[in-house]
Amino acid sequence: MRILIFQVHAFTKRRFAGNPAAVMLLERFLDDALQQMAAENNLAETAFLVLDAGDYLLRWFTPTTEVPLCGHATLASAAVVMERLQPSRTKVVFHSISGPLSVTRTETGYIMDFPARHPERVDTPIGMADVLGAIPIEVAADAFNYLVLLDSAKAVRELSPDIAAIARMDRSGLIVTAPGDNSYDFVSRYFAPAKGIPEDPVTGGAHCGLAPYWAKRLNKKSFRAYQASKRGGEIQCRLVGDRVELEGACVFYLEGEVLI
């Protein structure tokens, strides 16, 4: 069986930045092979697409597990659909475990419509400062992630946390954030070793929680955000009711076929 595969750098306008995702087009979900293919791709996420009545079914896998939502691989999937598979399209709807996710093409990139996540303030978990190597100002959490506020963008950029300890936490991911620098409203980094991702370069799902969090702190609903990983990436975020719009660009890196 020959399967089309694309590797796309998401949330960036230049190659070798942003977050790389694999996008694979299937006639049907090959449940016994999806995890193996994602592990073989060895990227933070692989998106699997199946055409369905004009829209697409979408599932996401890290090298070790299936996940309920992934922003950068959805952005990459939209670029594949609207730049390679169906270039006349300006909008696509992906049907996923997180519900329908629409992506609209713009002059400079794509806008994704995602469900908001609402982290609530919690007591700082014991040992969090040791895990981070920094003192949290406050900690919030939702069902998926801890969100830790630090005092400066510099502290976020220079953070060198204990990845093994993060993997043992009772949330699958850890977002670290601070007020922005260089014209950004906020900066962040995201660690998810329990899902096989020690540090994710740019994370759409994390910004589904970051946008509502910073909306409360800054009393605004539109943000220019930067994820300060080694590769780095920019995201335009807008809180619209109980949804978050995430806007970014994509760059194609690889196109070919997989044989299984």
C-alpha positions, 0 to 999 in steps of 0.5 A: 500500500502506498500512502501520501506523506507530507512533512510541514513546518507549522506556525512559521514562515521559514523552514527549520523553525516552527513545529514539524508535523507529518500528514498522511492521507489514508483511505481508512484508518489503519488502526493496527498501523497508525501508532507504528507509522507515527513512531517511525516518523518520529515527530512530535505529531503525525496527523492521519486524514481520511476523506469523508463526504467532502470533509476529513476525519482527523486523528493525531499521534505522537511517537507513543500515543494518540492525543485528543487535540493537536494544533500544529498538526491540524494547521499542517493538515489544512495546508496539505488539503488547501495547497496540495490536495484541493487547491481551490478550497479556502476552508476545510472542516476536520472531524475529530475526537474534539469535535469539528475543527474548521480552518480557513485560509487567509492571505498569509496563512490559516485560522483554526477554530478550536475549543477553549480550555479554562485553566483554574488556579490551584495550589502550587504542587509540592516540589514544582520549584525544584522541577522547574528550577524556578519559583512559580508566581502562580499555578493553574490547571485544566484536565490536560496541563499544568500552567505555571506563571513565571516573572519574566520572558527571560526566565521562560526562555532560560528554563531548564526543567527536570523532564523526568520529573515532569513525566511523573506529574498527574497532568500529561503536560506542563505549560510555562508562561510569562508576560511577553517581550519584543512586542509579544503579549506573552511567551510560553514553552510546553513540555509533555514527556509523558506523551513522548514529547520532552519539549514541543516546539510550538503547541496549538493545544496549549494556546487553547488554555493560554488565550483564556488565561491571559485574557483574564490577566490582560483584559483583552481578547487578541494576542500575539504570542511566541513559543520560545522553544529552540525552533520557536514559533509565532501564533496569533490568538483570539478568544471568541466566546468559548472558542479560540482562534489560532492563526499561523503560517506553514512551510512545506519541507517534504512530500512523498510516499510511504510503503506499508 
